[in-house]
Amino acid sequence: MQTKTIFEVFRESASLYAANVAFEYRKSGQSVLVTYQELYENVCSARKGLYQLGLRKGDRCAILSENRIEWAITDLACQGLGAITVPIYPTLPTEQVSQLLSDSAAKVVVASDKKQVAKLSAISSGNSSQFTTVVMDVEPVEGMVAFASLLSGDISSTVSDSDLDGIIKEMKVDDTATFIYTSGTTGTPKGAMLSHRALLHTGIAAREFVHLDAKDVFLSFLPLCHIIERVGGHYLPLSIGARVFYSEGVFAIKNELSSVRP
């Protein structure tokens, strides 16, 4: 029976496989490797930063971004606070993004690039939505926070890891970990509330039929907003100390299959 939350499972992997590569991705044509130890340190820093921004247990944090290391860090940091992650497809138009942010009552929104930030700016100026915007690739303007500042500790000086450890002890595996919204093809999108137990169960069940371990490599190409990728290409590999390689896109998959050898 599953008795650990997502953050507890991740923290255990970070301890057991500290030197293993957790994520690999390309940046400016070069391969970037992030070990479990480095990932854990970044997640803890982001956790403190998000807490300093007012994110608390049960609050919603939306992620409006493509697959990238910051997506993973944000999600794991939220799980370490007992907050609820709300993934939003970056391909959605501004109106739909606004609907999902309103319905989920997101307190913080982490966005990737200028296109996504422009959507949030339009939403903020068009109504009374109250959320803090954290930006990855864009120079923050007044009222926004740079994602890099979460990792550097610039906004988290008044809270420590030990201050937040008590939250983990109070969390239950049946607490809600994420909202996954339906596509809306048959009406207004509805948010499914999924627990830590639900998100981890598929990975645990899969390992009863397929041998998977820390030597394996996973090629992540489906959107992390999709439940299949979230469960099978995110939580599953992180739970066993395996490596996740972020694909550069559908046109790169053919070469990645031979070079990455997932």
N, C-alpha and C positions, 0 to 999 in steps of 0.2 A: 504494500500500500504506500502511495506517495505521501510523505510527511514533510517534505521540504518545499519551501517557496522557490521561485525562480532565482531570486538573489542568493539564497543559501546554496542552491545548486551551482550557480556561477562562481560564488566565492570559494566553494570546495574545489572546483576545477582550477581556479587561479592558484590555489595552494598546492595542489597535486602536480599541476603541469605548468608551473610558473615560467619555465624557459621555452616551452612550446610556442610555436607561432599560432596565434588565434585568428588573425586576419591578414590577408595579403591583397593589395590592390595596386593599380598602376597610377602614377602621378607624373605628368610630363614625360611619359614614356619609360619611366623607371619604376621598378618594383619596390613597394614599401611594405615592410614586415612589422607587425605589431604582436609582441608576445603577450601571453596571458598576464604576466606580471605588469607589463605596461598598460594593458587594457584595464586591469583592475584598478590601478592607480588613477587612470583617467576617469573611470566610472565613479570612483570615490570622490574625486575632485568635482565632477559634474553634479554628483548627488548633493554635496555641500552647497554648491552654487545655486542649484534649483531650490534647495531649502531656504537659502537666503533670499531668494526671489518670492518666497511665500508659498511654495508648493508643499502641501501637507498630505498625510494619508487620506486617500479617498478623492483627492483633487484630480482633475483631468489635465493631462499634458498632451497636446496634439503635435504630431510630427508631419510636416509638409515638405517632403524631400524624396529624392531618388535614393536607391541603395548606396550607402556609403558608411564609413566608419563612424561618423557622427550620429547616424541613425541608431546604430547599435549601442553606442555609449549613452545616448539619451534614454533609450528604452530601458537599459539595465540600471541606469541611475534612478529612473522612476520606480522601478521594481524595488530598489533599495530604500525607497521612501514610503512604499505602500501606496504610491500614486497610481493612477490609471492612464495607460498610454492609449492615445487615440490616433492611429495612423490614417493619414489622408493622402490619397493618390495625387501626386503633383500634376497630373494631367487634367484634373477637374477644373472647370471654370470657376471664376470668383463667386458666382451666385451659389453654387453647390458647396464650395468651401465654407462660405458664410453660414449656410444652413447647418452643416455638420458642427461647426464651432459653436453655434448657438444651441443646438440640441444637446451637445455634450457638456456645455457650460465650461469650455476649456479655460483654464486659468493662465496657462503658459502655452505658447505656440513656438516651436522650433522650426525655422524655415531655412531652405538651402541657398537659393540664388536670388538674383534681382527679380526674376519673373514671379517667384513665389512671394517675395517680400512686397511686390507691387500689389498682389492680390490682398494681402493683409492690410496694407495701407489704405486701399480702397474700402475694405470692410470697416476698418476703424473710423474712417472719416464719414462713412455713410450711416452709421448707427451708434448706439451707446455700448457696443461690445467692450467689455473690460478684460483684456488679457495682455500679458507681457510678451513681447516678441523677442525671440533670441535668433540671431542671424549667423549663418555659417560663413558664407563667401562675400557678404556685403558689409561695407563700412557702416556701422550702426549710426542712425541719426538719433535725435533726441527722443527718449522714451524706449529705445531699443537697446538690447544687450548683445555684445559679441560672444559667440560661442567660445572663442578662445579664452575669454575672461573667466568662463566657468572652469576651464582646465588649469588656468594659471593661478587660481585662488584669489584673484583680485577682488572678488565680491563675496568671499566666504570666510573671512578672517575671524568671525565671531562664533563659528560652529566647528566642532571637531568630529572625527569619525566615531569616537566613543559616545558623543552626544546623540548620534543617530542610530547606534547599535540597538538601543532599546526598542526602536520602532520595529526592527526585524524580529525581535523576540515576541512582540505582540501580534505579528501577522499570522494569518491562518492560510492553509493551502486552498481553502474555498473562498478566500477573498477575491474580489474582482481585480484582474490584472490588466484587462484591456477591453475596449469597445471595438468591435469590428462591424462596420456599416455595410448593409446590403447595397447592391448596385443601383437600386431605385428604378429598375426597368418596369416594375409593376406598381409603382407608386413612390411615395416619399421614402428615402432610405431609412432603414431602421437599424439601430445599434444593438448588436448581440453582445451580451455581457459574458465574458469568458474568464474563468478563474485560473489561478496558478496550476491547480491540479489538472484542469482540462488542457492547458497549453503544453504541459509536460507529459501527459499520459501517452500520446501517440508515439513520441520518441522512445519512451520506455517499452511500449508494446512492440515497436519495430525491432528493437534490439533482441527480442526473444526469438525472432525469426531470421534476422540478418546480423552477421558478425560485424560490429563496428567498434573501432577503438581510436585512441589518440594518434595513431599513425595515418588515419584517413584524411582525405582532402575533399571538401565539398565545394562545388562550383555554384555560386549564388547568382541566378539570372532572372528569376521571377521577382516581381516587386515584393518588398518586405511588408507592404500593406496587405498582401494576400496571405490568408491564413496558412496555406500550404507551405509557402516559403518561410513564414514566421516560425512555424513548428518544425519543419524538416530541414530548413537551411539556416536556422538561427539558433533556436534553443537546443535542438538535438546535438549539433556539433559542439556547442559550448558546454554541454553537459558531460561530454566524454573527452574533452581536451583536444579535439580535432581542429584542423585548419579550415577556414572559410576563405575562398578566393572570390572577390567581387568581380563579376564579369563586366567588360566594357560595353556590352550590348549584344543584340542578336547577331549582328554582322561579324562579331569577334568570336562567337561561341565555337565555330568549327576549329579555329586555330587553338583556342583555349583548351578544348577537349584533349588535344594531342600534347600541348605544352604543360598544362596543369595536371592532367591525368587524374581527374576526380574519381 
